Amino acid sequence: MIPEIQPLEHRSYLVDGEIKPWTGEIQDVYSTLSKTSGASYQKTRVGSVPNLGEKEALEALDAAYTAYDQGKGVWPTMKVKDRIECMTRFVEKMKEKREEVVELLKWEIIKNHNDAYKEFDRTIDYIYDTIEAYKDIDRDSGQFEKYQGVFAHIRRGPIGVVLCLGPYNYPLNETFSLLIPAIIMGNTAVFKPAKHGVLLISPLLEAFKESFPKGVVNIVFGRGRAIASPIMKSGKVDVLSLIGHSTSANALQELHPKANRLRTVYGLEAKNPGIVLKDADLDLTVAECISGTLSYNGQRCTALKILYLQETIKDAFLSKFTEAVDALAFGDPWDKNAFLTPLPEPGKVAYIKELIDDALAKGAKIMNKKGGQVSDNFIWPAVLYPVTKDMRVYKEEQFGPIVPVVSFDSIEHPLNDMAESDYGQQVSIFGRHHTKLARLIDILANLVCRVNLNSACQRGPDIYPFTGRKDSGQATLSVKDALRAFSIRTFLAFKENDINKQTVRDILDSNESNFLNTDFIL
């Protein structure tokens, strides 16, 4: 049952170590969840946030720019162990806000009970794992290399000012998978929360303020164009980190006056296929494809967004799969048994119906009995077959509860489609014939960045690489990889002679350099 809510009227933003009050224009935040039903359906107002503009955006940017101070600031020159202490302090404070953040995850993006808690807890684990990974990197760096009479002390250093823009579907976890490694490496950041999932950041402002030096983390609220565009046009951003759509990434990147100096860290859209071979274990494959296509209603970049079924297994698979889809439990986020929940985006129901209608008009059929049934804030997952290349659902990343199905005789069919696709994040392959799978894995590994064997596509575990080819991403995100993405190798070099060796010994003995040291962080 949907509980009562006291709207959260958030009226502040974090800039230069100060939580600043806001008395200007606001943005109301609504949930598509309704306390009513039928003809009286209406969205629920869950609160409001500041609608900041260019002035406040550039104020936040200047704070980050000043804090970095072209690499001379307190934060980028701080000892690694001291930055780790700041991050540890933050995560301990963050844990105190668990229930508050989880409740807002349920209201704002309508994530079901288990997944809402999982997102928060996974984010906490990610931060701790990042801290440990940074310790490992620093330990490996705390030594000297020697080649051809030249010593080198090599470390990873920060790049500069980061603009961080996260997605609505994982507004905490995926956003922090950008923000946390960026700042722990010594960069400073301006962070704008996603359009949906914005209020859940407000309980964490105080933790950011109390844990980091001023200007290291600056959090602003408002429309993406009003905030991000002037920041990019300034040329003061060194790293654009974004999880979202390639069109947004391209538009922002083009605003930078010196694009050659801009590092980009992207996690973008995908159209991950699932390929089911005739010797696949049906029960296992159906279970994995249910999870892969419809977890969080398919609103994940890692979701299986199109299924390719070998002709001889097609009918048996569709019979089991469609029955399983119609048996899924639907409910609100407080229903602990709910697998499917209402859709958080206004207009998403209409969009999914457009895709279904387009496919039906071009020869597809809805294969499951409940498929396409519409309510005010939900449309039941539709399994569509046969899907052809002229249908919108074949090309567009639906990001919602719709499952396009294609059948094939020759494996070259899905392989050629993947090669021609604009996307290249992941694939799931289901089968057991080791000789055939060996060949397929060799090819698929060059078309996407992760091949899942008899398993649904997913991001985790977070220690493994997360990236994409073509329009699906740029740079690799995971615990260690993200630390590398937000840093650059830099080093001290000196020729081997008595003067240099004694000088370096003196610096090490004095422990006066934060860069040149051999400290071992436990």
Secondary structure by P-SEA (a helix, b strand, c coil): cbbbbcccccccccccccccccccbbbbbbbcccccccccbbbbbcbbbbbccaaaaaaaaaaaaaaacccccccccccaaaaaaaaaaaaaaaaaaaaaaaaaaaaaccccaaaaaaaaaaaaaaaaaaaaaaaaaaaaacccccccccccbbbbbbccbbbbbbbcccccaaaaacaaaaaaaccccccccccccccccccaaaaaaaccccccbbbbbccccccaaaaaaaccccbbbbcccaaaaaaaaaaccccccbbbbbbbbbbbbbbbccccaaaaaaaaaaaacccccccccccccbbbbcccaaaaaaaaaaaaaaacccccccccccccccccccaaaaaaaaaaaaaaaacccccccccccccccccccccccccccccccccccccccbbbbbbbccaaaaaaaaaacccccbbbbbbcaaaaaaaaaaaaaaacccccccccccccccccccccccccccccccaaaaaaaabbbbbccccccaaaaaaaaaaaaacccccccccccc
